[in-house]
Amino acid sequence: MAEPDQEDRIEQAVRAVLGSLSGDLTLREAALLAELHELGRTVARAKAEIAALQVDDITGCHIPAATDELDAIVGHTAEATHIILDACERIEALQPRIGKRAAAVLGAEVTRIYEACSFQDITGQRIAKVVAALKAIEQRIAAATEGRAPTPDAPAETEGRRLAEGPQLPGAAVSQEEIDRLLAGLA
């Protein structure tokens, strides 16, 4: 991308050449000149809009702050899950001290708590996906503002890799048929 001073000099040179031709233009050339002027105004507006986005705030503050907050959520969720699991172990240790029926109910409820705590791993995986998406957006914004082409996305991944990507959103999830087909192919 040209330096700002160089861009100004180029623009001035183009304007000087076009200005010197304005009296000798055909109707078609005049229409082309009008289109060029409009294109120049559109480019100027786009530059102003990009400058107004305050990209430095987005890439330097907002996205890193969002990823930090998401990382904190993962950490706090993991900590809370460990506290819950420790409490379940202490509750299970009490089972021999109570009646069989009450112990069975207590055991079933503790098992439900263990199962519910799997949310922590799924939450962590989903948040990791969001963090990766935010970082990709940050890289694309940086590439656009630096005037370079963004790095291409990773090549298409294998079906097995897609199946191992953790929890999926409803409608985007891998179907049981796809999983069965993959497993059948391994046999």
Buried (B, 14 or more C-beta within 10 A) or exposed (E): EEEEEEEEEEEEEEEEEBEEEEEEEEEEEEEEBEEEEEEEEEEEEEEEEEEEEEBEEBBEEBBBEBBEEBBEBBEEBBEEBEEBBEEBEEBBEEBEEEEEEEBEEBEEEBEEEBEEBEEBBEBBBBBBBEBEEBEBEBBBBBEEBEEEEEEEEEEEEEEEEEBEEEEBEEEEEBEEEEEEEBEEEEE
